[in-house]
């Protein structure tokens, strides 16, 4: 017998996936972030994203299926799967009543706006839109022409210092505080061949693109970074196309990536090589109470 759906906290990633795994796999593109983050937590342990333990939640009916889910890896914002306005309001009121810290929200545009308004209403916190992103799915891959001189190659342990520095620079460039250890992130990506470099003919690395492990048939390209003084030569397009090709060759059903909507150059670049919009996402920061 089913009833009114209720939210439940789940503090262990395995328990969370036991309850919400089928739901997350049912829409792998829209759920790409929960899928890849929980896979990383499962592989690397609960401290993969910082010292504080992650928190998970599910919306489910008694003896019924999961209808929505959330997670948070402190100090990052709360990440939500799509919710109705009513569900977002109930969740905000419930979390506020539990005294759960919520520094912000990351979700599809409509869900994020609904939760931000509800959180502001129930707590008095001020909600500020901080990021607008677009999720893309690869259609027909089109290699950029002409390709820049050089070649792509998988990164190795010999590249670790460079990759660690670039990962920190990437976070600085997007204005996001790096939580956790950059070197640990690089090690985790190297362990599954998840970092590719574009290098010039003399062997100098000039751009990098990462890829998440395959989960639920999808791989997400992230991050893509070229140092500022090396931009404008087509390196990012070339390395992204190579990572995308390798993901398809490896058997991925879907290849995804996010872009910053404030950056028209990157949005145009990814569309030129075959990526097509799926849905817009947003991040709101909360201040005060």
C-alpha positions in Angstrom: 0.0 0.0 0.0 1.4 3.4 -1.0 0.8 6.8 0.6 2.0 10.3 0.7 5.7 10.4 -0.4 8.1 11.3 2.4 11.7 12.4 2.5 14.3 10.3 4.3 17.9 10.9 5.2 20.4 8.3 4.1 24.0 8.7 5.4 25.7 5.8 3.6 26.4 5.7 -0.1 25.8 2.0 -0.4 22.4 2.3 1.3 21.6 5.3 -0.8 22.4 3.4 -4.0 20.4 0.4 -2.8 17.3 2.6 -2.5 17.8 5.1 -5.3 20.1 3.3 -7.8 17.2 2.2 -10.1 15.7 5.7 -10.0 19.0 7.3 -10.9 19.7 4.8 -13.7 16.3 5.5 -15.2 17.3 8.9 -16.5 21.1 8.8 -16.6 21.6 12.1 -18.5 19.5 14.2 -16.1 21.0 12.3 -13.1 24.6 12.4 -14.4 26.0 14.3 -11.4 24.5 12.1 -8.7 25.5 9.0 -10.6 29.1 10.1 -11.1 29.6 11.5 -7.6 28.2 8.4 -5.9 30.3 6.2 -8.1 33.4 8.2 -7.0 32.3 8.0 -3.3 31.9 4.2 -3.7 35.3 3.8 -5.3 37.3 6.3 -3.3 35.5 6.4 0.1 33.4 8.9 2.0 36.2 11.4 2.2 36.6 11.7 -1.6 35.3 15.2 -1.6 36.3 16.5 1.7 36.6 15.7 5.4 32.9 16.0 6.3 30.8 13.0 5.5 28.3 13.2 2.6 24.6 13.4 3.2 21.9 11.7 1.0 18.2 11.8 0.9 15.3 10.1 -1.0 11.7 10.9 -1.6 9.6 7.7 -1.6 6.2 6.3 -0.8 5.8 3.6 1.8 6.5 0.3 -0.1 6.8 2.4 -3.3 9.4 3.6 -5.7 11.9 6.5 -5.1 10.5 9.6 -6.8 13.4 12.0 -6.2 16.8 12.2 -4.5 19.4 14.6 -3.2 23.0 14.5 -2.0 25.5 17.0 -0.5 29.3 16.6 -0.2 30.2 19.4 2.3 31.0 22.2 1.8 29.4 22.1 -1.6 25.7 23.0 -2.3 22.8 20.6 -2.1 22.4 18.7 -5.5 18.8 17.8 -6.4 17.2 15.6 -9.0 14.2 17.3 -10.7 11.3 18.2 -8.4 7.9 19.8 -8.7 7.4 23.2 -6.9 5.5 21.5 -4.2 8.1 18.8 -3.6 10.8 21.5 -3.5 8.8 23.4 -0.8 8.3 20.3 1.3 12.0 19.5 1.1 13.1 23.0 2.1 10.8 23.0 5.1 11.9 19.5 6.1 15.6 20.3 5.9 15.2 23.6 7.7 13.3 21.8 10.5 16.1 19.3 10.8 18.7 22.0 11.1 20.5 20.7 8.1 23.1 23.2 6.7 22.4 24.1 3.1 24.8 26.7 1.7 23.2 26.5 -1.7 21.5 24.4 -4.3 22.5 22.9 -7.7 19.8 21.5 -9.9 18.0 21.9 -13.2 16.9 25.5 -13.6 13.3 25.1 -12.6 14.0 22.9 -9.5 16.9 25.2 -8.4 14.7 28.3 -8.6 11.8 26.6 -6.8 14.0 25.3 -4.0 15.9 28.6 -3.6 12.6 30.5 -3.2 11.3 27.9 -0.7 14.5 28.0 1.3 14.4 31.8 1.4 10.8 31.6 2.6 11.3 29.0 5.3 14.7 30.3 6.6 15.0 34.0 5.7 18.3 33.2 3.9 19.1 35.3 0.9 19.3 33.3 -2.3 21.7 34.6 -5.1 22.0 33.0 -8.5 25.7 32.3 -8.9 26.0 30.0 -12.0 24.0 29.0 -15.0 25.0 25.9 -16.9 23.8 23.9 -19.8 24.0 20.1 -20.1 24.8 18.8 -23.5 24.6 15.3 -25.0 26.8 14.2 -27.9 25.0 13.6 -31.2 27.2 13.0 -34.2 30.8 13.7 -33.4 32.4 16.1 -35.9 36.2 16.5 -35.5 37.3 20.1 -35.6 38.9 21.2 -38.8 41.6 22.0 -39.1 43.0 20.3 -36.1 45.9 22.1 -34.4 49.3 20.7 -34.8 50.1 18.0 -32.4 48.3 15.0 -31.0 46.2 13.7 -28.1 47.6 11.2 -25.6 46.5 9.7 -22.3 48.0 11.4 -19.3 50.3 9.3 -17.0 51.8 9.6 -13.6 54.7 11.6 -15.1 52.1 14.4 -15.8 50.8 14.5 -12.2 52.4 17.7 -11.1 51.2 19.6 -14.2 47.7 18.2 -14.0 47.5 19.0 -10.3 48.5 22.6 -11.0 46.0 22.9 -13.9 43.2 21.4 -11.9 43.8 24.1 -9.3 44.0 26.8 -12.0 40.7 25.5 -13.5 38.9 26.0 -10.2 40.5 29.5 -9.8 39.3 30.4 -13.3 35.7 29.4 -12.6 35.7 31.0 -9.2 35.1 27.8 -7.3 36.9 26.9 -4.1 38.6 23.6 -4.4 37.4 21.2 -1.7 39.6 18.3 -1.1 43.0 17.5 -2.5 43.8 18.3 -6.1 46.5 15.6 -6.3 44.1 13.0 -5.0 41.6 14.0 -7.7 44.3 13.6 -10.3 45.3 10.2 -9.0 41.7 9.0 -9.1 41.3 10.1 -12.7 44.7 8.6 -13.8 43.7 5.3 -12.2 41.0 4.8 -14.9 42.6 6.6 -17.8 40.3 9.6 -17.2 42.7 12.4 -18.3 43.8 13.2 -21.8 46.3 15.9 -22.9 46.7 17.6 -26.2 50.4 18.2 -26.8 52.3 20.2 -29.5 54.6 18.4 -32.0 57.5 19.0 -29.6 55.6 17.1 -26.8 54.6 20.2 -24.8 51.1 19.7 -23.1 48.8 22.6 -23.9 45.3 21.5 -22.9 43.6 18.8 -20.9 40.2 17.1 -20.8 38.9 14.7 -18.2 36.3 12.0 -18.3 34.3 10.4 -15.5 34.2 6.6 -15.2 31.3 5.0 -17.2 28.2 4.5 -15.1 24.7 3.8 -16.3 26.0 3.8 -19.9 27.1 7.4 -19.8 30.5 9.2 -19.5 30.7 12.9 -18.8 33.6 15.0 -20.1 34.9 17.2 -17.3 36.8 19.3 -16.9 38.3 20.9 -20.0 41.1 23.3 -19.4 43.6 25.3 -21.4 45.9 27.8 -19.7 44.9 31.4 -20.5 48.1 32.1 -22.5 47.5 29.1 -24.8 43.9 29.7 -25.7 42.6 30.5 -29.2 44.5 27.8 -31.0 41.8 25.1 -31.0 43.4 22.9 -28.4 40.3 22.6 -26.2 38.2 21.5 -29.2 40.7 19.0 -30.3 41.2 17.3 -26.9 37.5 17.3 -26.2 36.8 15.7 -29.5 39.4 13.0 -28.8 38.0 12.3 -25.3 34.5 12.1 -26.8 35.7 9.7 -29.5 37.4 7.5 -27.0 34.2 7.4 -24.8 32.2 6.2 -27.8 34.8 3.7 -28.8 34.8 2.3 -25.2 31.1 1.6 -25.5 29.4 4.5 -23.8 25.8 5.0 -24.8 25.8 8.7 -24.0 28.6 11.3 -23.7 27.7 14.4 -21.8 29.2 17.7 -20.7 28.3 20.9 -18.9 29.1 24.4 -20.1 28.9 27.7 -18.4 26.2 29.7 -20.1 28.2 32.9 -19.4 30.8 31.6 -21.8 29.4 31.8 -25.4 32.8 30.7 -26.9 32.7 27.3 -25.2 29.0 26.8 -25.9 29.6 27.4 -29.6 32.7 25.2 -29.6 31.0 22.1 -28.2 28.0 22.5 -30.6 30.4 22.6 -33.5 31.8 19.2 -32.7 28.4 17.6 -32.2 27.0 18.3 -28.7 23.3 19.2 -28.4 21.5 20.9 -25.5 19.6 18.7 -23.0 18.6 21.0 -20.1 19.7 24.1 -18.3 20.9 24.0 -14.7 21.5 26.6 -12.1 23.4 27.1 -8.8 22.1 29.4 -6.1 24.1 30.5 -3.0 22.4 31.0 0.3 23.5 33.6 2.9 22.1 34.6 6.3 19.1 33.1 8.0 
